Amino acid sequence: MDRAVGRRVWGILIVAAGLLLWGAVHAVGAYRASHHLGRALMIFGAVLGFLVFWFVLLLAFRRRLNRRSSKVPPPSSPHAE
């Protein structure tokens, strides 16, 4: 089970790194097109904001799943019929 969770985490980290690289490429392109650092920072900030929002949602979903699994009574419980 731990190996499956580790693979999932690595997959999410690889996607996040790809999105950061994609944002950096677009930010550099925006800077080279207009030589305005504000545009580049705005684009990269939007990518970072998206990633932060995504990670917050992933953590909230994980906490929700953990809360649900802790409410399920164990199979040996008399209430598990």
Helices and strands as residue ranges (DSSP letters): H 2-34, H 37-71
